[in-house]
């Protein structure tokens, strides 16, 4: 996509744009008239999404494949975007995955890849594009965290800890970059997006009953970002869970989460 067709004032970079919530976020922003840069590991689904959004919304869409779980990937992506004259005015840091098992049983390479994607690449993107937005005097950033950010999550421990980092960093940047750059942290609960299949996570009945469609979560997040809200928990049931976790001892909450996720079976 030629950069001269891009609206330089409404250009959103979306990571993890090949599936699930990433697709829903792209669709939501396209409806609002934003031009898009889509990035993820898998090119084919992004190309299909780009073609559909160009036709439906008459927007410009650039597709750049990148494996952000690998060191140097953010710098490589930024170099390619710089070469096309593409400077995002909005960053949607959505790419992430989880690992559901006892921490010491995780494959070391897979664990390192998850932490690099969920933490390091997100921070590098925010540092780079947040700095540029601050210098330009305008911009928006959304971090996608999780309700797992609010308490310890045994058997999803490293994933939950990575999302706690995302939440804390986002809240800090909301203050540091104000008023020129808005920063919002979106915290969804379980969604039927393929996360569970990648993580090896099987949600319980309550999680399935309270799951929101990805499109609804995307709209909640974008609305909150555009009105300058620092943190938004998607869904009434998820807000109740987060509120409950804040009013009981942290270790009690951790043990409840452990039992709910089948901790005894993992010890057997």
N, C-alpha and C positions, 0 to 999 in steps of 0.2 A: 504494500500500500504506500503510495507516494505521500511524503510528509506534507506536500503543499495542499493536500485535500483534508488535512487534519485541522480541527478547530483547536488552536493552541490554548484557549482558555478553558476547555472542557475535555481534558484527555486523562483517562483513568488507566492505570497499570494494575492489572489483577493477576495475582499469583494463584496457582492451583486452579487454573481456569478450564481444566479439561473434564471436570466431573462435579457432581453434587452441588454444594453451596457455591463453588466458583462459577459454575454455569448460571445459577440463579442470580448471583450478583451481577454478572455480565448482562443478563436479560433485563434486570431492573434498571441498571444505569443506561442501557441502550434506549429503553422507553423514555428516559429523562433527557435524551438527546446528547449523551456523552459519547465521544469517540473513545475507542478502547485499544489497549495493548494487552493481549492475552499471553500468559506464559505458564507452561507446565512441561512435564517430561514428554507427554504424548501429543504428537502433532495432529493426528487424524481427527480426533474429536474436536480439537480447537478449530481446525480448518472448516469442519462442518458447521460448527457454531458461528464462526465468523461469516460464512456465506449466508447463513440464515438471517443473522442480525443486519448485515449490509442490505439485504433485500427487504426485510420487514421494516427497518427504521431509517434507512438511507444514511447510515453513519459510516465512518471510516474505521476499519478494524485491522490492526497489525498483529500477526501471530509470530511469536518467538519461542522456540523450544529451549528449555533450560532445566537442568536437574539441580535444584537449589539445595539439595542435601549434600552437595559436593563442595569442597573448598574452592574458592576462586570463581564460583558460578555467578555471584552477584556482579563482580567486576566485569566478567565476560559479557553478561547481559547488558549492563550499563554501557559498555563500549559499543556494542551493536546498536543500541538505541541512540546513543550520541551520534553515531555515524549516519543515522537516518534523520537527524535533527529532531528527535522525539524527546520532549521534556514533559513528563507527566505533571499535571496539576492535582492529581488525586492518586494516592497509593492505597490499594486494598491488599493487605498482607494476609492472605487466606490459606496459603499452602501449609499443610501439616499432615502428619499421620501419628498414630499411636501404637503402643505395644502393650498387650494385655497378658501379663504373666508375672510370676514372682521376679523381682528385679534381678536377682543373681543368676537367673536362668536365661536372660536375654542374650541373643547373639551380639557379640561386642561390636561388630561392624554395623549391624542394623541399629543398635542403640546409638552409636556415634552419628549415623546418618540422620536419625530422628532428631537428635539434639541439635545437629547443625541446621537442619531445615527449620525446626520449630523456634529456635532461639537465635542462632548466629546469623543466618541469612535474613531473618526478619529484622534484626538489629542493624545489619549492614544496609539494608534497603531504607530503613527509616533514617539512618544517619546520613546517607547520601541524598535521598530525595527530600527528606525533612529539611536538611540544610539548604538545598536549592529553593524550596518553597519559602523558607524563612527569608532568604535573600531577595526573592521575587516579591515578597509581601503578601502572599496568598497561597492557599492550598488546603487540602483535606487528607487526612490519613485515617484509615480504619485498620485496626488489628483484630483478627478473629481469634478469640481465646476460647473459653469453655466454662461451664459452671464448675468443672473440675478445678478451676483456678482458685476457688474459694476455700478449699479444705484439702487435707491429705486424702489421697485416693489409692489405697493399697491395691496391688495388682495392675493398676494403671499409674503407678507412682511416679515414674520418670515423665510420662506424658503430662500428668497433672502438674508436676513441678515446672515443666516447660511452660504450661499455660499460666501458672502463677507468675512466672517471669514476664510473660507477655502482658498480663494485667497490670503488674507493678510498673513496667516501663511505660505502658500507654498512659496510665494515670499521671506519671511524672512528666511525660512529654506534653500532655494536655495543658499542664501549667507552664512548662518551659517555653513552648512555642506559641502560646497565646500572646496577643489576640490575632496574629496574622495567619497562623496555621491551626486548624481545628484537628484534634486527635480524639478518636472514639474507639473504645474497646467493645466489641460485640461478643457476648457470652451465650452461645446456644447450649441447649442440652442435646440429648440424643436425637439424631435425624436419620432417616433412611437414605443415606447418601453413599454407602459403600465403605464408610469408616470402619464399621464393625468387622467386615470381611478382611480388611487389611490388618487391623489390630488384633484379630483373633478374639473379638469381644462379642459376647452374646447377651443382648440386653434382656432385662427381666420384663414381666408383663406390664408393670407400671411405666417403665421407660417407653415401651412401645405405645401405650395408651396416651401418653402425654407428648409424644413426638410431634413436632410441627413440620409441615412441608418446608422444604428448602426455600421455596419462593417467598413464603411468609417471613421466614427468618431474614432473608435478604432485604425485604422491604422494611422490616423493623430496624435493621442495622443502618441502612442508607438514610432512612428518615432521621434516625438519631444523630448520625454524622452530620447531616446538613443543617440540623438545628443546634449543633454544638454541644451535644450531650457527652460527658466523659465516658460513661459506662452504661451499657444497656444489656440486661438479661432478657433473653427472648422467651416469652411465654409465662403465663400466670403460675403454672405449676412449678416451673423452674425458679421463678422469683421466690416462691414459698420455700422451696428446698434450700436456696441460698440463705434466706432469712433464718430458717431453722438452724442451719449450720453455724450461723454467727452467734446463736444464743445457747449453745451447749459447748462443753469443754472440747477442745480440738481432738484430744485422744479418744474421747467418746465417739465423736463424729467419725474418726478414722476407723474405729473398731466396728461401728455400724456399717460403714461402707464396705469393709472387708467381709463381714458376714453376708451382706447383700450380694456381693460379687462371687460368692462361693469359695471363700477363703479356706474353709476346712477341707474342701475337695483338693485344693492345691497342695495341702500339707500331706495328704494321704499318699 
